Amino acid sequence: MNNSKFRIQELDRRTLSWWKNRRDRIDMEPPYQRKGRRWSKSDKQYLIDSIVNGFDLPKFYVTDFTWGPSDLNRNASAYAVIDGKQRFEAIFDFFDGKIALSEDFKYIADPNIKLAGLTLEQLRQQFPGIAEEFENFNPIIMGVVTSDKRFIEELFVRLNRSRPLTGAEVRNAMAGPVPDLVRQICSHDFFTSNSKFPKGSGQDLNLAAKILMFEQLGRIENTKKENLDQFTSVSSSDNDITLTETLKSVLQNLDRMTDIFFFEDDLLRSEGPIPVYYWFIRSLNSEQHWEARDFIETFTGWVKSKDKSSIYPDDLSSDLETYSTALRSVNDKSSHEKRFELLSKWFAIWVSRSHR
């Protein structure tokens, strides 16, 4: 790396109070960040416990925009968090009274002092010296100076290499056009309003990458981690143009799916089946869209039924068993293809019989 374009240096030591008072100048949601608010209450309390008891914290890393203008500075911020977002959030929550010390907190310096369950405001009133030590705690914060997003993305991946990031979160920090297109897809109403599956570990990023890959390749493919990683690594200028056109097609089909599915639709409680739903609806003509959701609801009801042999005549029972088996390996190409084939087959039968 060219050091003139990338530099990491420890910032002047500042207190937690100093950082709290300037939190509106910290961009907590830069594009490469993992989803926020993922720490549990006990996780946050454990961090506050560590600070109050004088233990060291891991280094924080922030992009330092105080050195001058930068194209990376989206919100006229002074800093953007690279690593340490959940720690910042836990600290700010303690300042705001949103969390208190845990009910089993022990003050190591003097076990006779009972601090369990106290908020910071209560500490200030009852034990002002301890509150002051917390507020004046000086974390080590490393400032990254660069105008090239690639260096930030590379640092983020390296810092989190040994941590339990999901594949989707690591891909979100990769260089190239795909991560940005994936984030655009995730902001679509289908993801934010219709879908009901949990998104805390990047499941939405994962789904968006699968859909984008299907559309770009023009076919169903394996959607395992190695396949999505390889697809995301595409970064040539020729592919940029093609991917932009692909994005338009994805968003148009998601527009249709937004009209087809309900708000927080129970049919979308799991991310796994949705790539096939996407490919199935993509294959329909506009006159068939209004029947698509009713069919999917009916068909999934058949699949979940314990007595499949009595639901429908012909070979449906066998097909439902095949579909159920395919659901056990939702990222295999053969599973995608079989489920799409069966949805298409029985949709045609279902429509023809319902219109008799």
Stockholm file with secondary structure:
# STOCKHOLM 1.0

chainA/1-356         MNNSKFRIQELDRRTLSWWKNRRDRIDMEPPYQRKGRRWSKSDKQYLIDSIVNGFDLPKFYVTDFTWGPSDLNRNASAYAVIDGKQRFEAIFDFFDGKIALSEDFKYIADPNIKLAGLTLEQLRQQFPGIAEEFENFNPIIMGVVTSDKRFIEELFVRLNRSRPLTGAEVRNAMAGPVPDLVRQICSHDFFTSNSKFPKGSGQDLNLAAKILMFEQLGRIENTKKENLDQFTSVSSSDNDITLTETLKSVLQNLDRMTDIFFFEDDLLRSEGPIPVYYWFIRSLNSEQHWEARDFIETFTGWVKSKDKSSIYPDDLSSDLETYSTALRSVNDKSSHEKRFELLSKWFAIWVSRSHR
#=GR chainA/1-356 SS CCTTTEEEEECCCCCHHHHHHTGGGEESCCTTCCCSSCSCHHHHHHHHHHHHTTCCCCCEEEEECTTSCCTTCTTSCSEEEEECHHHHHHHHHHHTTSSCCCTTCCCTTCTTSCCTTCCHHHHHHHCHHHHHHHHTCCCCEEEEEESCHHHHHHHHHHHTTTTTCCHHHHHHTSSSSHHHHHHHHHTSHIIIIICCSCCTTSHHHHHHHHHHHHHHHTSCCCCSHHHHHHHHTCCCHHHHHHHHHHHHHHHHHHHHHHHHSCTTCGGGSCSTTHHHHHHHHHTSCGGGHHHHHHHHHHHHHHHHCSCGGGTSSTTHHHHHHHHHHHGGGTTSHHHHHHHHHHHHHHHHHHHHHHTC
#=GC SS_cons         CCTTTEEEEECCCCCHHHHHHTGGGEESCCTTCCCSSCSCHHHHHHHHHHHHTTCCCCCEEEEECTTSCCTTCTTSCSEEEEECHHHHHHHHHHHTTSSCCCTTCCCTTCTTSCCTTCCHHHHHHHCHHHHHHHHTCCCCEEEEEESCHHHHHHHHHHHTTTTTCCHHHHHHTSSSSHHHHHHHHHTSHIIIIICCSCCTTSHHHHHHHHHHHHHHHTSCCCCSHHHHHHHHTCCCHHHHHHHHHHHHHHHHHHHHHHHHSCTTCGGGSCSTTHHHHHHHHHTSCGGGHHHHHHHHHHHHHHHHCSCGGGTSSTTHHHHHHHHHHHGGGTTSHHHHHHHHHHHHHHHHHHHHHHTC
//
